[in-house]
Amino acid sequence: MAPSSMLRRMLMAALVVMAGAAHADAGRSRFTLHCAGCHQLDGSGATEIGVPPMKGVIGNFLRLPAGRDFLVQVPGSSQSALDDAQLASELNWIIRTMAEQSMPPDFQPYSETEVHALRNHRPENITALRRKITDELRALGHPVN
């Protein structure tokens, strides 16, 4: 292999690694700014004041269509300052980072179009909806708090 060809390949590999790191940093930064105030930096929540954990359980919501919708429609998501593309990206980052074993094997990332549609169709009583979803998930054997 010619030295210039090898150098090009090494530069391309470095760019791919740097792009991945930048994406992870953007996800962590947005989480810190928009979510960690309530859900804590590690996603553990603050159950004593009614803020549920994300870590280890958020993927279970993806097991039900209503649960998937809920993650976009919850006020912290639907009313955030993030645009639809940023919110889709952030939800995908949170799920990949915090779902652990709870993420279903057939997880499909959120798209900007999906987020836009769900943000514009907010449930009337988000608390009752969360209770219904968590009751269904528990009945199916999937832990949620």
FIMILO-430419 format. One record per residue (C-alpha): residue number from 1; residue in one letter; x, y, z. Coordinates in nm, 2 decimals. Example, Ala and Ser with C-alpha at 12.3 -4.5 7.8 and 13.67 -1.06 7.14 Angstrom:
2
   num   residu        u        v        w
     1        a     1.23    -0.45     0.78
     2        s     1.37    -0.11     0.71
end
This chain:
145
   num   residu        u        v        w
     1        m     0.00     0.00     0.00
     2        a     0.14     0.34    -0.09
     3        p     0.22     0.57     0.20
     4        s    -0.03     0.84     0.08
     5        s    -0.31     0.58     0.06
     6        m    -0.22     0.45     0.41
     7        l    -0.22     0.81     0.54
     8        r    -0.56     0.88     0.38
     9        r    -0.71     0.57     0.55
    10        m    -0.56     0.66     0.89
    11        l    -0.70     1.01     0.86
    12        m    -1.05     0.88     0.76
    13        a    -1.04     0.64     1.06
    14        a    -0.95     0.93     1.29
    15        l    -1.23     1.14     1.16
    16        v    -1.48     0.86     1.22
    17        v    -1.36     0.82     1.58
    18        m    -1.38     1.19     1.64
    19        a    -1.73     1.22     1.49
    20        g    -1.85     0.94     1.72
    21        a    -1.69     1.12     2.02
    22        a    -1.85     1.45     1.92
    23        h    -2.19     1.28     1.90
    24        a    -2.15     1.13     2.24
    25        d    -2.04     1.46     2.39
    26        a    -2.34     1.64     2.23
    27        g    -2.57     1.38     2.38
    28        r    -2.42     1.41     2.72
    29        s    -2.41     1.79     2.71
    30        r    -2.78     1.81     2.61
    31        f    -2.87     1.56     2.88
    32        t    -2.69     1.77     3.14
    33        l    -2.86     2.09     3.02
    34        h    -3.21     1.95     2.96
    35        c    -3.27     1.64     3.17
    36        a    -3.02     1.60     3.46
    37        g    -3.17     1.87     3.67
    38        c    -3.46     1.63     3.74
    39        h    -3.34     1.29     3.64
    40        q    -2.98     1.34     3.79
    41        l    -2.66     1.31     3.59
    42        d    -2.66     0.93     3.61
    43        g    -3.03     0.89     3.52
    44        s    -3.12     0.77     3.87
    45        g    -3.41     1.02     3.91
    46        a    -3.54     1.15     4.24
    47        t    -3.82     0.92     4.33
    48        e    -3.87     1.10     4.67
    49        i    -4.01     1.40     4.47
    50        g    -4.18     1.20     4.19
    51        v    -3.90     1.20     3.93
    52        p    -3.86     0.85     3.80
    53        p    -3.53     0.70     3.71
    54        m    -3.43     0.64     3.35
    55        k    -3.12     0.42     3.41
    56        g    -3.19     0.06     3.35
    57        v    -3.57     0.10     3.28
    58        i    -3.62     0.35     3.01
    59        g    -3.59     0.08     2.74
    60        n    -3.90    -0.10     2.88
    61        f    -4.12     0.19     2.76
    62        l    -4.02     0.10     2.41
    63        r    -4.20    -0.23     2.45
    64        l    -4.54    -0.07     2.41
    65        p    -4.64     0.18     2.13
    66        a    -4.80     0.40     2.40
    67        g    -4.48     0.39     2.60
    68        r    -4.27     0.48     2.30
    69        d    -4.50     0.78     2.23
    70        f    -4.49     0.88     2.60
    71        l    -4.11     0.93     2.60
    72        v    -4.17     1.21     2.34
    73        q    -4.49     1.34     2.49
    74        v    -4.38     1.38     2.85
    75        p    -4.35     1.75     2.92
    76        g    -3.97     1.75     2.97
    77        s    -3.94     1.62     2.61
    78        s    -4.24     1.78     2.43
    79        q    -4.19     2.12     2.58
    80        s    -3.81     2.13     2.56
    81        a    -3.62     2.40     2.37
    82        l    -3.47     2.13     2.15
    83        d    -3.60     2.11     1.79
    84        d    -3.75     1.79     1.66
    85        a    -3.42     1.66     1.51
    86        q    -3.23     1.74     1.83
    87        l    -3.49     1.58     2.05
    88        a    -3.50     1.26     1.84
    89        s    -3.12     1.25     1.86
    90        e    -3.12     1.31     2.24
    91        l    -3.38     1.04     2.30
    92        n    -3.18     0.79     2.10
    93        w    -2.87     0.88     2.30
    94        i    -3.05     0.85     2.63
    95        i    -3.19     0.51     2.53
    96        r    -2.86     0.38     2.41
    97        t    -2.68     0.51     2.71
    98        m    -2.92     0.43     2.99
    99        a    -3.15     0.15     2.88
   100        e    -2.90    -0.12     2.96
   101        q    -3.08    -0.46     2.95
   102        s    -3.42    -0.30     2.93
   103        m    -3.38    -0.20     2.56
   104        p    -3.58    -0.43     2.33
   105        p    -3.37    -0.61     2.07
   106        d    -3.59    -0.46     1.79
   107        f    -3.53    -0.10     1.90
   108        q    -3.58     0.15     1.61
   109        p    -3.43     0.49     1.67
   110        y    -3.67     0.79     1.68
   111        s    -3.68     1.01     1.37
   112        e    -3.74     1.38     1.34
   113        t    -4.07     1.31     1.17
   114        e    -4.19     1.08     1.44
   115        v    -4.10     1.33     1.71
   116        h    -4.27     1.61     1.53
   117        a    -4.59     1.42     1.50
   118        l    -4.59     1.31     1.87
   119        r    -4.50     1.65     2.01
   120        n    -4.81     1.79     1.84
   121        h    -5.04     1.53     1.99
   122        r    -5.00     1.56     2.37
   123        p    -5.22     1.35     2.60
   124        e    -5.46     1.53     2.83
   125        n    -5.35     1.36     3.15
   126        i    -4.98     1.26     3.13
   127        t    -4.98     1.13     3.49
   128        a    -5.27     0.89     3.42
   129        l    -5.11     0.78     3.10
   130        r    -4.78     0.70     3.27
   131        r    -4.96     0.50     3.53
   132        k    -5.15     0.30     3.27
   133        i    -4.83     0.23     3.07
   134        t    -4.63     0.13     3.38
   135        d    -4.91    -0.10     3.50
   136        e    -4.91    -0.27     3.16
   137        l    -4.53    -0.31     3.16
   138        r    -4.53    -0.45     3.51
   139        a    -4.81    -0.70     3.41
   140        l    -4.58    -0.81     3.12
   141        g    -4.29    -0.86     3.37
   142        h    -4.09    -0.55     3.28
   143        p    -3.98    -0.34     3.58
   144        v    -4.04     0.03     3.58
   145        n    -4.05     0.28     3.86
end
